[in-house]
């Protein structure tokens, strides 16, 4: 309701990704010549710092796939759970799925999917974790997965890469722009594609 008038009065607009910039121009063409994208950066303390003792305190004793973000529909975690189950079925590997982040709106479907998952004992929901724990989780994960349906930027991708963690991301919105050639990509509607990319990464790293 108010955005058009705000944008008209604004001298210049900064966005946190080229995708967001083009999205604004698409809806408000008059901003084309007064908008600049400037990517976000990670905090300097995000760097490889493995801490197996801290991981054991969190209940993690096996190789794991990591996701960091609020538990809500936009994060598309049901696709991640489905892909995780595909990887686990027919194998005896001890791989875990670790979800880090606060519970957001309409998260019931995610917790229902976890409860119904055949390998739910291997899915750990840690909620919010302190900085040192987050860095340790990024640094030791087999892969960081970001299956979001939409992101304006996707800062956890940058944090994970800074900690040396391999990236598997959906190809939605700005995410390919953020991870670039460092990531493997999949359609956010396909758990099969995600499972295949994870299998490729896990095989290559083993």
Phi and psi in degrees as a GROMACS rama.xvg file:
@    title "Ramachandran Plot"
@    xaxis  label "Phi"
@    yaxis  label "Psi"
@TYPE xy
-99.3548  -17.4599  UNK-2
-59.1491  -43.8153  UNK-3
-56.4873  -45.3919  UNK-4
-68.8675  -35.226  UNK-5
-63.0982  -45.8001  UNK-6
-64.7125  -35.2901  UNK-7
-67.9129  -32.9331  UNK-8
-84.0454  -14.9485  UNK-9
-80.4011  136.242  UNK-10
-73.0002  -38.5073  UNK-11
-152.682  150.685  UNK-12
-122.069  129.846  UNK-13
-106.87  134.144  UNK-14
-120.681  160.344  UNK-15
-94.4323  7.97525  UNK-16
-163.87  158.355  UNK-17
-66.0764  -33.562  UNK-18
-60.2433  -47.1608  UNK-19
-64.0166  -39.0787  UNK-20
-58.2555  -49.8525  UNK-21
-66.3471  -31.756  UNK-22
-64.4505  -43.1835  UNK-23
-66.2815  -43.8811  UNK-24
-62.2109  -37.2003  UNK-25
-59.38  -42.8476  UNK-26
-87.9014  -25.8813  UNK-27
-134.635  77.4412  UNK-28
-55.6774  -27.0857  UNK-29
-67.6046  -8.8173  UNK-30
-87.6323  -4.57517  UNK-31
-52.4394  -39.5018  UNK-32
-97.7101  9.29277  UNK-33
-137.66  38.857  UNK-34
-136.646  136.116  UNK-35
-133.7  136.767  UNK-36
-95.9998  134.618  UNK-37
-136.515  111.632  UNK-38
-66.9567  150.183  UNK-39
-77.1944  164.395  UNK-40
-129.525  156.211  UNK-41
-81.5508  159.767  UNK-42
-67.5839  150.989  UNK-43
-64.9024  -21.3831  UNK-44
-79.1925  -6.04135  UNK-45
-81.4646  101.143  UNK-46
-155.814  160.403  UNK-47
-55.9538  120.227  UNK-48
-148.164  85.6029  UNK-49
-72.9448  138.878  UNK-50
-146.013  87.6961  UNK-51
-66.8873  -31.1589  UNK-52
-63.2423  -43.886  UNK-53
-64.706  -39.0278  UNK-54
-63.9313  -41.0084  UNK-55
-63.3232  -35.5612  UNK-56
-64.4012  -27.4679  UNK-57
-85.3339  -1.00769  UNK-58
85.9932  20.2517  UNK-59
-107.98  113.186  UNK-60
-124.711  7.61006  UNK-61
-133.686  165.623  UNK-62
-56.49  145.42  UNK-63
-146.468  153.774  UNK-64
-99.8012  139.177  UNK-65
-118.134  141.653  UNK-66
-132.007  138.116  UNK-67
-126.139  123.863  UNK-68
159.813  160.782  UNK-69
-60.3142  139.587  UNK-70
-83.2516  101.783  UNK-71
-157.598  164.984  UNK-72
-55.4052  -39.6468  UNK-73
-59.7696  -25.7458  UNK-74
-78.6273  -13.3309  UNK-75
62.5868  38.9901  UNK-76
-72.0985  -22.7057  UNK-77
-61.8328  -36.1039  UNK-78
-64.4345  -40.0871  UNK-79
-64.517  -41.9326  UNK-80
-64.3335  -42.1675  UNK-81
-61.2176  -44.25  UNK-82
-65.4372  -39.4481  UNK-83
-60.2686  -42.2142  UNK-84
-64.8726  -36.9756  UNK-85
-63.0845  -38.2954  UNK-86
-69.4101  -38.5572  UNK-87
-74.1729  -33.4399  UNK-88
-63.9471  130.686  UNK-89
79.8061  8.01192  UNK-90
-125.651  162.488  UNK-91
-111.884  15.9442  UNK-92
-70.4229  153.068  UNK-93
-93.6101  18.3193  UNK-94
-54.1716  136.383  UNK-95
-113.233  159.071  UNK-96
-113.969  122.638  UNK-97
-114.683  122.092  UNK-98
-109.566  122.093  UNK-99
-116.216  130.643  UNK-100
143.583  156.396  UNK-101
-72.0739  156.588  UNK-102
-77.6285  125.766  UNK-103
-106.581  -158.938  UNK-104
-74.98  150.407  UNK-105
48.4049  44.7605  UNK-106
-90.6411  -0.0551742  UNK-107
-58.2273  -39.9612  UNK-108
-63.3491  -33.8288  UNK-109
-66.6372  -46.9499  UNK-110
-68.2506  -30.281  UNK-111
-67.0491  -41.3467  UNK-112
-63.7777  -38.834  UNK-113
-64.9106  -44.9408  UNK-114
-62.4875  -33.6968  UNK-115
-89.1398  -4.60357  UNK-116
-71.7085  133.072  UNK-117
-58.164  -30.1574  UNK-118
-110.953  39.6277  UNK-119
-61.2188  -24.8348  UNK-120
-66.0263  -19.2406  UNK-121
-97.7017  6.05929  UNK-122
-106.872  118.205  UNK-123
-111.664  124.354  UNK-124
-105.039  107.894  UNK-125
-92.8755  -15.3544  UNK-126
69.2194  -150.867  UNK-127
-72.6039  138.334  UNK-128
-128.08  153.691  UNK-129
-69.9215  164.918  UNK-130
-53.9128  -49.9477  UNK-131
-60.8785  -38.4575  UNK-132
-67.8952  -39.7267  UNK-133
-63.9586  -43.2574  UNK-134
-63.5173  -43.094  UNK-135
-62.3947  -39.2324  UNK-136
-66.1287  -45.7414  UNK-137
-58.7197  -44.382  UNK-138
-69.3445  -27.2685  UNK-139
-108.599  -1.86818  UNK-140
-70.3158  145.464  UNK-141
-67.6092  -33.3052  UNK-142
-161.777  148.105  UNK-143
-105.742  125.631  UNK-144
-113.052  131.052  UNK-145
-127.466  90.5733  UNK-146
-91.2095  18.6602  UNK-147
-54.1776  146.358  UNK-148
-80.5111  -29.4499  UNK-149
-155.945  137.589  UNK-150
-144.813  141.645  UNK-151
-77.9146  -27.8776  UNK-152
-143.794  -71.9  UNK-153
103.863  57.5691  UNK-154
-59.0795  -36.3618  UNK-155
-56.5464  -28.7918  UNK-156
-60.2283  -44.7123  UNK-157
-67.242  -41.6153  UNK-158
-62.553  -44.0832  UNK-159
-63.8193  -45.4969  UNK-160
-62.4827  -38.3677  UNK-161
-63.3268  -27.4009  UNK-162
-91.7931  7.04936  UNK-163
80.3149  20.5424  UNK-164
-91.8623  131.47  UNK-165
-60.9343  146.073  UNK-166
-114.857  131.747  UNK-167
-126.427  119.89  UNK-168
-132.044  152.975  UNK-169
-67.8918  159.404  UNK-170
-95.9933  24.9922  UNK-171
-86.6336  150.038  UNK-172
50.1109  -128.596  UNK-173
-87.5526  -3.25541  UNK-174
-60.9255  -42.1139  UNK-175
-61.6227  -30.8515  UNK-176
-65.2797  -36.167  UNK-177
-78.137  -48.5026  UNK-178
-83.0929  -24.0554  UNK-179
57.4508  -139.282  UNK-180
-78.5036  -2.8287  UNK-181
-78.9473  -14.1678  UNK-182
-111.369  159.825  UNK-183
-100.701  144.512  UNK-184
-124.588  157.632  UNK-185
-151.495  159.469  UNK-186
-70.3109  131.944  UNK-187
-67.1806  -7.28533  UNK-188
-99.2845  0.356377  UNK-189
-120.196  105.589  UNK-190
-68.3813  -28.0665  UNK-191
-64.5388  -44.453  UNK-192
-63.092  -42.7404  UNK-193
-62.5042  -45.977  UNK-194
-59.7369  -40.7599  UNK-195
-66.228  -42.2478  UNK-196
-64.8585  -38.7224  UNK-197
-66.3331  -41.945  UNK-198
-61.2695  -40.8445  UNK-199
-61.0417  -46.3515  UNK-200
-67.1255  -45.48  UNK-201
-65.1648  -34.8562  UNK-202
-69.3073  -42.6041  UNK-203
-66.4034  -30.8071  UNK-204
-89.0463  -9.1121  UNK-205
